[in-house]
């Protein structure tokens, strides 16, 4: 009875932390989930889709998969503000990841994993952040976890229904984020072989698998070419052991090479502060946990070839990493209890991760606030003229700015229209974007035109008027 009471409290804490954090960020800090160019792009396309549903006006071009903004637009049709709806998708996806991760732990190890999920997810700064943002990552992560949950159900008792749900969920995950393909491919492949060998209606498994592939190809035939071209242009074996890159997104120099970066789920304090403590308690993977590890490994190997080290990309693999590390945590926990320091261990983790969250999310919040302040400053100028900008320009429509925006990255301008506004921070981009359209445009603009400083903002952001 006592253990059940403890588990109930732990369950309230585990699922209550994301909800409480969501409410505090929203009510106390006024955070609306918008952060960075990708976030605003998802929100704006959801608004365009919502308008399409109501008026038939065609939405504009959108490069990424459309399922996440589509769901946001659909929620907008039932009376919930689109922005809040998209934030709720991320929040409930986070809760769903925790719920099904625990079900997988119970199924594989026959143990309750709430305490470990509390340490590895609820106290994980980078993972929790994903549930607070208007981004597709957490929804894709939930679909990956749900795909693996149905894979495990199928492996325990091979039946057609869990196989169908697994394939459909994998397809939905792909239509939320393309990079989910490497992580869901392994369980589907294993399930196909098992189904062909064990199921009475094995032919149905083969047919369903082929139909799923054909449907995906039919829907995305015209689009696959551009996606694959972008992939092969950016992916390289040379990147695996590199930490300095120079591509269309500018110049980057990271602390560690890609082959080290991909282990962030296991050892980076932003994901798992206790990862290094698990090394002495290493336990060999076997059975279903080995399949989860292979799926994780395929995805992480996929990431090594890119020139971008974004810890946000590790979100997809984090739940699977936490699940396969569970036996090691049990050994660590028993060792801590043996020396009666397990409570001190948990308290220390809560304090440390809370401090790191304040520091790390503080930078996210600063960018968010900066976007809002810049947008408000532009609106206060009451100018209808075009705006030349970069980096923050994607946020302008989200905050009601309807001026024509001319992006300094997409085109190299020879002539700049007099009277137009320029929103830029030279010191922020001069190193990374040297030699690209961004800095070439700025040099051309600042050397050949007289710029009047209209508004000076924080982080050296300024609003200029071209004289």
Secondary structure, DSSP 8 states (H G I E B T S, - for coil): -HHHHHHHHHHHHHHHHHHHHHHIIIIIT---S--HHHHHHHHHHHHHHHHHHHH--------S-SHHHHHHHHHHTTTS-HHHHHHHHHHHHHHHHHHHHHHHHHHHHSS--HHHHIIIIIT-HHHHHHTTSSSSHHHHHHHHHHHHHHHHHHHHS--HHHHHHHHHHHHHHHHH-GGGHHHHHHHHHHHHHHHHHH-TTHHHHHHHHHHHHHHHHHHHHHHHHHHHHHHHHH--GGGGG--EEEETTEEEE-SS-HHHHTTHHHH-TTT-TTGGGGGGG-----THHHHHHHHHHHHHHHHHTSS---GGGGHHHHHHHHHHTHHHHHHHHHHHHHTT-HHHHHHHHHHHHHHHHHHHHHHHHHHHHHHHHHHHHHHHHT--S-EEESSSGGGTGGGT--S-EEETTT---S---TT-EEEE-HHHHTTTTTTSHHHHHHHHHHHHS-EEEEEE-GGG-EEEEE-
